[in-house]
């Protein structure tokens, strides 16, 4: 097909179809086809919410998702290791303690980042589907500083 015919073909596709074809072209490292498709994507002008608001909402949504993933992953692995330890597996105690340390550090980190970002921690936990049990400050003070730094850095990079 001639380039003009190809462009007309791309212009008749829906935005979802165009996006799928762009991904395929990019995966094949076919930059010229990706560019040709993108040139045919219809341009529109929209009235939208303030860009800073939109950016912040997306960042908070990413924080919620990342916190929820880390919370449930570490909690599940800790509970599995605890179960093995209770069944008499001596090798399970160390991983159970390691995942407990991660859970405590995760809580300390989310507290720090929510304070820094001026976000209600209860809202973040609720949206992540995580229980909002009050964690005692003395428990958070015992958190592994290096783990807290790692989690806080990950969370802060999303919202700060």
Secondary structure, DSSP 4 states (H G I P E B T S, - for coil): --HHHHHHHHHHS-HHHHHHHHHHHHHTT-HHHHHHHHHHSPP-----S-HHHHHHHHHHHHHHHHHHHHHHHHHHHHHHHHHHHHTT-TTHHHHHHHHHHHHHHHHHHHHHHHHHHT--HHHHHHHHT---PPPPHHHHHTS-HHHHHHHHHHHHHHH-
